[in-house]
Amino acid sequence: MIVVYDKKGFTQLLTLDASTFDGADLSNANLKEANLIQYDLSNTNLQNADLQHADLRLANLTNADLRGANLSGADLTGATLTNAKLANAILPLKPA
């Protein structure tokens, strides 16, 4: 089971009955201000997900589908975005 909390670690944002995110469908998920530091989100469907101000430092987003996702204010420092789909995504204002 995977549990995702906000950056403060108090609010549970998501519970996934799986051992990995590989191939998970998190489209339209509300992950605003999520703590996703070093998470392996490769091959995850995050279409139209709300990732505003999420902490995605060092996250693996290889082959992730982020089309239409809101990443405004997200921290992507050191994140791997190889082959990630980013069409129509709202990206952070400052480069990561």
C-alpha positions in Angstrom: 0.0 0.0 0.0 1.3 3.5 -0.9 0.2 6.5 1.0 1.0 10.1 -0.1 1.0 12.9 2.3 1.2 16.7 2.0 4.5 18.4 2.5 3.9 18.9 6.2 3.2 15.2 6.6 -0.1 15.5 8.3 -2.8 15.3 5.6 -3.2 12.1 3.6 -3.8 13.0 0.0 -3.9 9.5 -1.7 -3.9 5.9 -0.8 -3.1 3.4 -3.5 -3.5 -0.3 -3.0 -0.3 -1.3 -4.9 3.4 -1.7 -4.2 4.5 0.7 -6.9 3.1 3.5 -9.0 4.3 1.8 -12.2 1.3 2.0 -14.6 -1.0 3.5 -12.0 -3.9 5.7 -13.1 -3.8 8.9 -11.1 -5.5 11.0 -13.7 -7.4 14.0 -12.2 -5.9 13.2 -8.8 -5.6 16.1 -6.3 -2.0 16.0 -5.2 -1.7 19.7 -4.4 1.3 20.3 -2.1 2.1 16.5 -2.2 5.4 15.3 -0.8 6.7 13.2 -3.7 10.4 13.5 -3.1 12.4 10.7 -4.7 9.2 8.8 -5.7 9.3 6.5 -8.7 6.4 7.8 -10.8 7.7 6.3 -14.0 4.9 5.1 -16.4 2.3 6.7 -14.1 -0.8 8.4 -15.7 -1.0 11.9 -14.1 -3.2 13.4 -16.8 -4.9 16.5 -15.5 -3.7 15.9 -12.0 -3.4 18.9 -9.6 0.3 18.9 -8.6 0.4 22.6 -7.6 3.3 23.3 -5.3 4.1 19.5 -5.1 7.6 18.6 -4.0 8.9 16.4 -6.8 12.6 16.8 -6.2 14.6 13.8 -7.5 11.3 12.1 -8.6 11.5 9.7 -11.5 8.9 10.8 -14.0 10.3 8.7 -16.9 7.4 8.0 -19.4 4.9 9.6 -17.1 1.8 11.1 -18.7 1.5 14.7 -17.4 -0.6 16.0 -20.2 -2.8 18.8 -18.8 -1.4 18.5 -15.3 -1.1 21.6 -13.2 2.5 21.8 -12.0 2.6 25.5 -11.2 4.8 26.1 -8.2 6.0 22.5 -8.2 9.7 21.8 -7.3 11.1 19.5 -10.1 14.7 20.0 -9.0 16.7 16.9 -10.1 13.6 15.2 -11.4 13.9 12.8 -14.4 11.5 13.7 -17.1 12.8 11.4 -19.9 10.0 10.8 -22.4 7.4 12.4 -20.1 4.3 13.6 -21.9 3.9 17.3 -21.1 1.5 18.6 -23.7 -0.9 21.3 -22.2 0.7 20.9 -18.8 1.0 24.0 -16.7 4.7 24.1 -15.8 6.5 25.9 -12.9 7.4 29.5 -13.6 11.1 29.0 -12.6 13.2 26.3 -14.2 14.0 23.4 -12.0 
